[in-house]
């Protein structure tokens, strides 16, 4: 069994495919892992939706603020129904950390294991009200790093997002880009990505304590990699990668007490993994691919004054198998 070293976060073990499998598939493995990372980026655009903020009503934070405007004749116009609570109007900052421990199973009996830490910080703007809806904007910066067998990897990402809410409908758009450096002695990879995604969700209130939220995610990720590299003087050619992802999900949220909320979710990810052919020593090799996978998770939130703390545990299933833990802290101005 060769000592396969992947391009991104993970130590890898491979049933032999060819004599040079270690180096031929580095770019391919790395691109697949970057795509999976970008699918997870959407959570950075959802920090305005902490669990307690999800419920938005029924005396969670006290009585609704009455906001009146004056008409042309001097009479007051009741805008109560078009506004959320004072807390919702506040600008906020947040910090987030995730530890990931998973195994990815590709075709041709190839699999790899990742142990990765991701950290990010960001902010959400105040809601800007448009008729009966509202829109907010935000941005984040993130770091990713991990131990990969006998080498380290690290990189950074930056992203921007906007979210529009109209009654029970929410539509979120996100763009992020980043680069990761990997020390694969005796050579390094310095590759980059651009990701664009949108998701739409609909809130179904079960009662004043609970609700369901089905969501549909659609994303595109372009990975720019080292197209040409040499292994012991021989040229390996790999094209850039393009990925399309569709992910339906369902989320359940409930209020446990005045300050505690809990939730659970299920997500299914369909990936068109942009498999590329690889050319080495005048031979064409079929690129690796990742099958569809799913994940289920539970989370809990505690709110204290203007601080909101949330913790999530997620189990991945299918070809992408493992777990991750996430904590998030948020401060409302």
N, C-alpha and C positions, 0 to 999 in steps of 0.2 A: 504493500500500500504506500503510495508516494506521499511525501509531506507537502500537501497542497496548501498554499497560502492565498487567501482571497484578497480582493482589491479593496474591500470596504471594511466593515467593523469586525470581522469574524474569523476565528480559526476554522479551518475546513479539513474534512477527511473525505477521501475519494476512492471508490473502487476503480481500478485503473481503466482509463478510456484509451489513452495513447501515451507514448513515452514522454511527451512534452505537455501533458494535461495541466501540470502545475502552472505553467506560464500562459498557455494558450487561452485559458478561460478566466484569467484575472479580470480583464475588462468587463466581460459578460456578467460575472458574479457581482462585481461592484455596481454595475448599472441596475441590476435587479434590486439590490439592497437600497440604492438611492431612491428608486421608485417607491419602495415600501415605506421609506422614511418620509417621503413627500406626502403620501396618503395620510400620515399621522399629523402633518402640519396643520390640518384644518382645525384641530383642537385649539391652536393658538388664536384662532379667530372666534372662538366660542367662549372665551373667558368672561364675556359680558353676560353669559347665560349660566352663571353659577346656580346651583339647584334652588336656593331660596328665592333668587331673582326670577327663576322660571315661573314660579307660582303667581307672583305679581298680583296679590289681592287678598281679599277675605281677612283683613285685619292682621296680616302677618307683621307689618311694621307700624300699625296704628291706622288712623283714619286717612283717607285719601286727601291729598292737598287740593284745595279748590283754587283753580287758576281762571280768572275772569278776564275777558277783553271787552273793550267798549266798541259798540257799533256806531254807525254814522249819526244816529239820533241820540247818542249819549247813553243808551241803555246797555246793560251788561250782557255779554254773551257767555253762557256757561260752556267752558271748554273742558270740563272735568273728564269726560269720557275719552278725550283725545290725549290725555296725559297719564303717565305712570306715577309711581311714588317718587318722593323727593330723592330717595336713595338711587333710583334708576336714572335720575337726571344728572347725578354727580359723575364727574370724570374720575377715572381710577387708574392705578398702576398695579401690575401683578408680576409675580415670579413663579417659575414652574420648573420642576425637576422630574426626570423619568429614568428608571433603571430597567434595562431590557435584557432578558436572557431567553433566547429562542434558538430553535433549530429549523433550518430551511432545507426542504428536500426538493431537489430538481429532478429532471429526467436523467437517464443513464446512471442511476444509483449514486448521484452526487449529492452530498448534503454538507451543510456548514452550521456552525454554532456561533451565535453572537452574544457578547457580553458588552453592553454599550450603555454609556451614561449621556443623557441629553439635558441641557439646562437652557432656559430662555427667560427673557424679561420683556415686558411690553406694556402698552397702555391702550385704553379705550377712550374715545372722545365722549362728550356729552351727546345725548340724543338731539338731533335736529328734527323738528316735527314738520311733516309735509301732509297737510290735510288730516286724514285719519290715520296716517302712518308715521313712522319715524325712521331715521337713518343715522348710523354712527360710523366712525372711521377708527382705525387703529394701526399700529405697527409693532413689530417685535424683532429682536435680535437673539440668535441662539448659537450655542456651542455644542458640538458632538465629539465625543472621544471614547476610546475603549482600548482594551488589551486584546490583541489579535495573535493568538498563539505566542510567537516569540517576537512580536513587534507591536508598536503602538500606532494609533491613528488618531487624527484630530482634524476638525474643520469648523466652519462657521456658516451661518445662514442669516438672511434678513428678509423680512416679508411685510406686506401691506395688505390690509383687508378692509372691507366695508360690509355692513349688514343693514338690510331694509326689512322692517317689520310692519305688516298691515294686518291688524286684528290678530287672527290665529296663524297667519302665514309669515314665515321668515325666510329670506333669501340672502345667502352669504357668498361673497366673492373674495378670492384670495390669490395673490401672486407672491411667490417667493423664489429666491435664487441663493445659491451657495456653492461652496467648493470644499473638497476634502483632500488632505494630503495623507498618503499611506507609505510607510517605509517598508518596501518589499525588497530587502537586500538581495542582490546588489543594485536594485533600481527602485525608483519611486514613481508613484502615479499622482498627478495633480489634475483632477477632473472636476467638472462643474456641471450644474444643472439649472434649469428654469422650469418652474411648475406653475400652472394656472388651474384653478379649481373653483367650482361653484356647488353649493348644496341648497336644497329647498326643503323646508320642514313645515309640518302642520300640527298645531297643538290641539289635542282633544281633551278637554277637561272632563274628568270623571265625576268629581265633586270638588268642594272647596279645599280639599286636602291632597288630591291626587290628579295626575294627568298622564296621558300617553302622547308621544311625539314621533310619528313616522318621518323619516328623512331619506332623501335620495341625493347621493353625492356623485359628481362627475368631474374627473380631473385628467389633465394631460401633462406629462413630464418628458422633457427633452434632456438627455444626458450627453454632454460633450466629453469624449474620452480621447486618450492617446490612440489615434487610428493606426499608427505604425510604430512598432517597437521591435527591438532585436533581442533574440535569445541566443547567446553564444554565436552571434554573427548572423543568424537566420532571421528573416523578416516575418513578423506576425502582423496581419492586417485585419482590423476590425472597424466597422463603421460606427457612427454615432447611433444612439438608441432613442426610440420613441415609444412611450407607454400611454395607454388609455385605461382608465380605471372607472368602474361603475360600482357603487356601494350603497345598497339599500340598508336601512337600519331602523330599529324601533327602540325608544327610550321610555322608561317608566320612572316617574318622580313622585315622592310622597313627603308630606311634612310629618316628622316624628314628634317634635315638640316645638316650643317657641323658637329655639335657637338651632335645632337639629333637623336636617333633611337627609333623605336617603334616596338612592336610585339604582336602577339596573338597566343594562342595554344589551342588544344583540346586533351584530353587523356582519354582512356577507360581502366579500370583496371579489368582484370579477375583474381580472387583469388580462388585457391584451399586451403581452410582455415584450413586444418588439424584437422577437428573436432574430439575430443576425448570423449570417454565415461567417466563419473564421477561416482565413487562409494561412497555411504554414507549410513551408517546403513544397510548394506547388500542389498541396492537398487541401481540399475544402472540408471543413468540419462543421456540423450543424451546431448552432448555438444552443445554450441552455435555456430552459424556460421554467416558469413557476405556475403551477396550477392555481385555481381559485381557492380561497381560504375564508375562514370565518373567525369571529371573536365574540366573546361574551364577557361582561364585566359588571362589577358592583362599585358604588361609590357612596361616600358620606360627606356631609358638609356641616361645619359649625360656624355660626355667625356670632361675633362679639363686637358690639358697637359698629364701628366702620370697618372692621376686619372680617374677612371671609376666608376660611380655611377648608380645603377640599382634598380628599384622598381617594384614589381610584386603583383598583386591582383588575387586570385584564388577562384573560386566558385566550391564547390563539390556538386554533384547531385546523387540522388539515395538513397540507404540505408545509405551511408556515405554522410551527407548533412550539409553544412555550408560554411565557407569561411576562408581564411587566407591571411595575408599580409606579404610581405617579402621585406627587403632592403639588398643591398649588396654593399660594397665599396671595390675597388681594386686599388692597386698601382703597376705600371709597372716600374721595375728597368731599 
